[in-house]
Amino acid sequence: MTQNRIPLTIIGGYLGAGKTTLINRLLRRNEGRRLAVIVNDFGRINIDAELIESRDGNTINLANGCICCTLGGDLAMTLLNLTESANPPDHVIIEASGVADPAQVAQYGHMPGLRLDGVIVLADAEMVRQKARDKYVGEQVRQQLRAADVLLLNKVDLATPASRRVVRDWLAEQVPGARIVETVQGNAPLPLLLGEEGARPFTPGEWKETAVPPATKYRHDLAYETWSWEGREPVQEAAFRAFVEQFPAGVIRGKGILHLAGEPTRRAIFQLVGQRWSLKPGEPWGDTPPQSRLALIGLPGSLDSARLAAAFERMAGIE
Ligand SMILES: [Zn+2]
């Protein structure tokens, strides 16, 4: 009976750990497997879904809530549609939002027609220990790590060899059962990520004994603030860079697809993780009308919507 069940892989990890990059890598190197990817962003606009290089349209977008605590019904319905479709995928991947608890999401791997293949959690080599100690988000980060079967210690190229060793030892202590693999841009071997080597043995009901935290009324999406902006007018790059430099310290994650005044033919991709941010050229707009979309995630009280919106509209010359 396990042969008929579709393997389900959960990809988790805190905001900015590199989940979208890992999924793009999987989609590029799928070795003929038909992958269905479910992407969850708890903000109003789902930029991740747009940053995923969908090859065959099989990317499903669940936005505006957290799949582990508010969008559970939508997730169950989506999974049911996949398993019962006339042409089911070979493997289903769920990219949990950066605030979700992967262990909660993993429970859906016991739905009829599915088999939990494994939980992959990414950790940012440079930032994970600091985040795990943080008084606001530390417990959430540690809980995410504990859910892992495979832990990808990602972005090791940004860490010194000494700090890599320290963080690796620390992770091994935090999550004794997990396999730890050092990666750059999620470059782990495919058999480790999808089935084969990394797969959990299938045992019905196994999940009841795992360290799934008791269901609570806690809502991850309410523990953070989100702010988003969309506009068609081109944005001045210098003004945008100056704007980002002035973000308040409580801004944890930012991502965006920008229509820059100096770059009319292609997208610019904005990524911010803590103090680190980048603005890089993206895909050409092609037939798509250029439009900027930006989303920020911050601790409560860190995002002054009126001020942010005014700043953005100034940059885009809308006054
Ligand atoms: Zn949640």
Boltz pocket constraint, residues with backbone or C-beta under 6 A from the ligand:
constraints:
  - pocket:
      binder: B
      contacts: [[A, 66], [A, 67], [A, 68], [A, 69], [A, 70], [A, 99], [A, 100], [A, 101], [A, 218], [A, 219], [A, 220], [A, 221]]
      max_distance: 6.0
